[in-house]
Amino acid sequence: MIQAHELTKEFDGTLAVDRLTLDVQAGEVFGFLGPNGAGKTTTVRLLSSLIAPTRGSARVNGYTLGKDDTHIRRTVGVLTESPGLYDNLTAEYNLLIFAKLYEVKDPKYQVEKYLRMLGLWERRFESVGVFSKGMRQKLAIARALLHEPPLLFLDEPTAALDPESAHLVRDFIADLRSQGRTIFLCTHNLDEADRLCDRIAVFKKRLLVVDTPARLRSQVFGRRVVFHLENATEHLAGVVAVFPFVTETKILDNKLVVMLDDPEVRNPELVCALVEAGARIRFVGELRHSLEDVYLQLVKNHE
């Protein structure tokens, strides 16, 4: 759906996006993470053909950036971080305008469909100027979907939403993925990215890393299994330390923490060895770092 090669954008000599090379597959939710000012919004504007690159190339939905810009705009939906809406017009009329601009075949049906889906149908005759920020955000999401685009750019889609509305939007994104839509998600909500995204890119003017959340955790911190024991001793730590796939052991209270690759395969060997050495195992778990920990470490390493 998206193939970018060395995509670069400068504003008056200031580099905003530096040689971005990226491949986003059809049907995936692709997370795009980075600090404020990293160039995330500029990247969205580039890939949705709202601004032209300084250098580099990209193909979006099979169309070439700079050559097929009208086709690109017709086949993407964009939710900007600060969506512009017509405050003096009703919610329904706001959407009808854009449905007609996109030449939607049945504008009234599409408008009703998404207003109902996002819980705004009962407020359809009210002026958007009286809407809360969360309601405006949901209306902007509906606007981005009216023409049923196969690729959707979402810039902070749950910003300013209350927990119930944010949950609705996250479920909505998951449903869109199940329909085969491709979603390019910019967010500061790392828990949201962890739950929704198939792959994640960490970006700070340049692309730092791209991978699944699980593999990013493994790359940055490794995988650590925690054996909760009745009595953890250095002897038991030595029992597992002799295995060639174990890279680190540590005793914390009555917990034996073991770093290793592929614990799903290796854990049975360690359990057997510990039991044979007299260990009484209460339960086994994995020390799981949050995606926030991973993100902060990656950005720190870059700096």
C-alpha positions as CSV (number, residue, x, y, z in Angstrom):
1,M,0.0,0.0,0.0
2,I,2.9,2.4,0.8
3,Q,6.4,2.2,-0.6
4,A,8.6,5.2,0.1
5,H,12.2,5.5,-0.9
6,E,14.6,8.2,0.4
7,L,11.6,10.5,0.9
8,T,12.9,13.8,2.1
9,K,11.2,17.2,3.0
10,E,12.9,20.4,3.8
11,F,11.3,23.7,4.8
12,D,13.5,26.8,4.1
13,G,16.6,24.7,4.5
14,T,15.3,22.9,7.7
15,L,15.2,19.2,7.4
16,A,11.8,17.8,8.5
17,V,11.9,14.3,7.1
18,D,15.2,12.7,6.2
19,R,15.5,10.0,3.6
20,L,12.5,7.9,4.7
21,T,12.4,4.4,3.2
22,L,9.3,2.5,4.3
23,D,7.1,-0.4,3.2
24,V,3.6,-0.7,4.6
25,Q,1.7,-3.8,3.7
26,A,-2.0,-4.0,2.8
27,G,-4.3,-4.8,5.7
28,E,-1.9,-3.9,8.6
29,V,-2.2,-1.3,11.3
30,F,1.2,0.4,11.1
31,G,2.2,2.5,14.1
32,F,4.3,5.6,13.6
33,L,5.8,6.8,16.9
34,G,8.0,9.7,17.6
35,P,8.4,12.8,19.9
36,N,6.8,16.2,19.1
37,G,8.5,17.8,16.2
38,A,9.9,14.5,14.8
39,G,8.2,14.9,11.4
40,K,5.3,12.5,11.8
41,T,2.6,14.9,10.6
42,T,4.9,16.1,7.7
43,T,5.3,12.4,6.7
44,V,1.5,12.0,6.7
45,R,1.1,15.1,4.6
46,L,3.7,13.8,2.1
47,L,2.2,10.3,1.8
48,S,-1.3,11.6,1.4
49,S,-0.1,14.0,-1.4
50,L,-1.0,17.2,0.5
51,I,2.6,18.5,0.1
52,A,5.4,17.7,-2.4
53,P,8.6,16.1,-1.3
54,T,12.0,17.8,-1.7
55,R,13.6,14.6,-2.8
56,G,12.8,10.9,-3.0
57,S,9.8,8.9,-4.3
58,A,6.8,7.0,-3.1
59,R,4.0,4.9,-4.3
60,V,0.7,4.9,-2.4
61,N,-2.2,2.5,-3.3
62,G,-0.3,1.8,-6.5
63,Y,-0.1,5.4,-7.6
64,T,3.1,7.5,-7.9
65,L,3.6,10.5,-5.7
66,G,4.0,13.7,-7.8
67,K,2.4,12.1,-10.8
68,D,-0.9,10.6,-9.7
69,D,-1.7,13.0,-6.8
70,T,-5.4,13.2,-7.5
71,H,-5.8,9.5,-7.5
72,I,-3.8,9.2,-4.2
73,R,-6.1,11.8,-2.6
74,R,-9.2,9.9,-3.7
75,T,-8.0,6.6,-2.2
76,V,-6.8,7.8,1.2
77,G,-8.6,9.1,4.2
78,V,-6.9,11.5,6.5
79,L,-7.6,12.5,10.1
80,T,-5.3,15.4,11.0
81,E,-4.3,16.2,14.6
82,S,-6.3,19.4,14.4
83,P,-9.2,18.7,12.0
84,G,-10.9,21.8,10.5
85,L,-14.7,21.6,10.6
86,Y,-17.4,24.2,9.7
87,D,-18.5,25.3,13.1
88,N,-21.7,27.1,11.9
89,L,-23.0,24.1,10.1
90,T,-24.6,21.0,11.5
91,A,-22.7,17.7,11.9
92,E,-24.8,16.1,9.2
93,Y,-24.3,19.0,6.7
94,N,-20.5,19.0,7.4
95,L,-20.3,15.4,6.3
96,L,-22.7,15.8,3.3
97,I,-20.4,18.5,1.9
98,F,-17.4,16.2,1.9
99,A,-19.4,13.2,0.8
100,K,-20.4,15.1,-2.3
101,L,-16.8,16.4,-2.9
102,Y,-15.7,12.8,-2.8
103,E,-18.5,11.9,-5.2
104,V,-19.9,9.3,-2.9
105,K,-22.7,7.4,-4.6
106,D,-25.2,7.6,-1.8
107,P,-24.1,10.6,0.4
108,K,-27.1,10.5,2.9
109,Y,-26.6,6.8,3.5
110,Q,-22.9,7.1,4.1
111,V,-23.4,10.1,6.4
112,E,-26.0,8.3,8.5
113,K,-23.9,5.1,8.6
114,Y,-20.9,6.8,10.2
115,L,-22.8,9.2,12.4
116,R,-24.5,6.2,13.9
117,M,-21.4,4.1,14.1
118,L,-19.6,6.9,16.1
119,G,-22.5,7.7,18.3
120,L,-23.3,11.1,16.8
121,W,-26.6,10.4,15.0
122,E,-28.8,12.0,17.7
123,R,-26.7,15.2,17.5
124,R,-26.8,15.4,13.7
125,F,-28.8,18.6,13.6
126,E,-26.6,20.5,16.1
127,S,-24.0,23.0,15.0
128,V,-20.5,21.6,15.2
129,G,-19.4,24.8,17.1
130,V,-21.2,23.5,20.2
131,F,-19.5,20.1,20.1
132,S,-16.9,19.1,22.6
133,K,-13.4,18.4,21.4
134,G,-14.0,14.6,21.6
135,M,-17.2,14.9,19.6
136,R,-15.4,16.9,16.9
137,Q,-12.7,14.3,16.8
138,K,-15.3,11.5,16.2
139,L,-16.9,13.6,13.5
140,A,-13.5,14.1,11.8
141,I,-13.0,10.3,11.8
142,A,-16.4,9.9,10.2
143,R,-15.4,12.4,7.5
144,A,-12.1,10.5,6.8
145,L,-14.1,7.3,6.1
146,L,-17.0,8.6,4.0
147,H,-15.6,7.5,0.7
148,E,-14.5,4.1,2.1
149,P,-10.7,4.6,1.4
150,P,-8.5,1.4,1.5
151,L,-5.8,3.4,3.3
152,L,-6.4,5.6,6.3
153,F,-4.0,8.0,8.0
154,L,-4.9,8.7,11.6
155,D,-3.0,11.3,13.5
156,E,-3.8,11.0,17.2
157,P,-7.3,9.5,16.7
158,T,-8.1,9.2,20.4
159,A,-6.7,12.6,21.5
160,A,-9.1,14.4,23.9
161,L,-11.6,11.5,24.0
162,D,-13.0,10.2,27.2
163,P,-12.2,6.5,28.1
164,E,-15.5,5.2,26.7
165,S,-15.2,7.1,23.4
166,A,-11.5,6.1,23.1
167,H,-12.5,2.5,23.6
168,L,-15.1,2.9,20.8
169,V,-12.5,4.3,18.4
170,R,-10.0,1.6,19.2
171,D,-12.6,-1.1,18.6
172,F,-13.5,0.8,15.4
173,I,-9.9,0.7,14.2
174,A,-9.7,-3.0,14.9
175,D,-12.9,-3.6,12.9
176,L,-11.5,-1.6,10.0
177,R,-8.4,-3.8,10.0
178,S,-10.7,-6.9,9.9
179,Q,-12.3,-5.5,6.8
180,G,-8.8,-5.4,5.1
181,R,-8.2,-1.6,5.5
182,T,-4.7,-0.4,5.9
183,I,-4.2,2.1,8.8
184,F,-1.2,4.4,9.3
185,L,-1.5,5.4,12.9
186,C,0.4,8.3,14.5
187,T,-0.1,8.2,18.3
188,H,1.5,9.2,21.6
189,N,-0.6,6.6,23.3
190,L,1.9,3.7,23.5
191,D,-0.5,1.3,25.2
192,E,-2.9,2.0,22.3
193,A,-0.1,1.3,19.7
194,D,0.9,-1.9,21.5
195,R,-2.7,-3.2,21.4
196,L,-3.6,-2.2,17.9
197,C,-0.4,-2.2,15.7
198,D,1.0,-5.1,13.7
199,R,4.3,-3.3,13.3
200,I,5.7,-0.1,14.8
201,A,8.2,2.4,13.4
202,V,10.1,4.7,15.8
203,F,10.8,8.0,13.9
204,K,12.8,11.1,14.7
205,K,13.3,12.9,11.3
206,R,14.9,9.6,10.3
207,L,13.5,6.1,10.7
208,L,15.2,4.5,13.7
209,V,13.6,1.1,13.7
210,V,10.6,-0.9,12.4
211,D,9.4,-4.2,13.8
212,T,6.6,-5.9,15.7
213,P,6.1,-4.7,19.3
214,A,7.2,-8.2,20.6
215,R,10.4,-8.2,18.6
216,L,11.2,-4.6,19.6
217,R,11.0,-5.6,23.2
218,S,13.3,-8.6,22.6
219,Q,15.8,-6.5,20.6
220,V,16.0,-3.7,23.2
221,F,15.8,-5.6,26.5
222,G,16.0,-9.3,25.6
223,R,13.5,-11.8,27.1
224,R,13.5,-12.6,30.8
225,V,11.7,-15.5,32.4
226,V,10.8,-15.2,36.1
227,F,10.8,-18.5,38.1
228,H,8.9,-17.8,41.4
229,L,10.5,-20.3,43.8
230,E,9.9,-21.3,47.4
231,N,13.5,-20.6,48.1
232,A,15.7,-19.1,45.4
233,T,19.5,-19.7,46.0
234,E,22.7,-19.0,44.1
235,H,23.0,-22.8,43.6
236,L,19.7,-22.9,41.6
237,A,20.9,-19.9,39.6
238,G,24.1,-21.9,38.8
239,V,22.0,-24.9,37.7
240,V,20.4,-22.9,34.8
241,A,23.4,-20.7,34.1
242,V,25.2,-23.7,32.5
243,F,22.8,-23.9,29.7
244,P,24.3,-22.3,26.5
245,F,21.1,-20.4,25.6
246,V,21.0,-18.6,29.0
247,T,22.8,-15.3,28.9
248,E,22.1,-13.9,32.4
249,T,20.7,-15.0,35.7
250,K,19.7,-12.9,38.7
251,I,18.2,-13.6,42.2
252,L,15.5,-11.1,43.3
253,D,13.9,-12.1,46.7
254,N,12.6,-15.6,45.9
255,K,12.5,-15.1,42.2
256,L,15.1,-16.4,39.7
257,V,15.2,-14.1,36.7
258,V,16.7,-15.8,33.6
259,M,17.5,-14.0,30.3
260,L,17.3,-16.3,27.2
261,D,16.1,-16.6,23.7
262,D,13.0,-18.5,22.7
263,P,11.6,-19.2,26.2
264,E,8.6,-21.0,24.7
265,V,11.0,-23.8,23.5
266,R,13.6,-23.6,26.3
267,N,11.5,-23.2,29.4
268,P,10.7,-27.0,29.8
269,E,14.4,-27.8,30.0
270,L,15.0,-25.2,32.7
271,V,12.0,-26.4,34.7
272,C,13.2,-30.0,34.6
273,A,16.7,-29.0,35.7
274,L,15.4,-26.8,38.5
275,V,13.1,-29.6,39.8
276,E,15.8,-32.2,39.6
277,A,18.0,-29.8,41.7
278,G,15.4,-29.6,44.4
279,A,13.7,-26.4,43.5
280,R,10.0,-25.9,44.5
281,I,8.5,-23.8,41.7
282,R,5.4,-21.8,42.6
283,F,4.8,-20.5,39.1
284,V,6.6,-19.2,36.0
285,G,6.1,-15.9,34.2
286,E,7.8,-13.5,31.8
287,L,9.2,-10.1,32.7
288,R,7.5,-7.9,30.2
289,H,8.7,-4.4,29.5
290,S,6.1,-1.8,28.3
291,L,6.3,-0.4,24.9
292,E,6.9,2.9,26.6
293,D,10.1,1.5,28.0
294,V,11.2,0.3,24.6
295,Y,10.3,3.6,22.9
296,L,12.2,5.7,25.5
297,Q,15.3,3.5,25.2
298,L,15.3,3.6,21.4
299,V,15.0,7.4,21.4
300,K,17.7,7.7,24.1
301,N,20.0,5.4,22.2
302,H,19.5,7.6,19.1
303,E,20.3,10.8,20.9
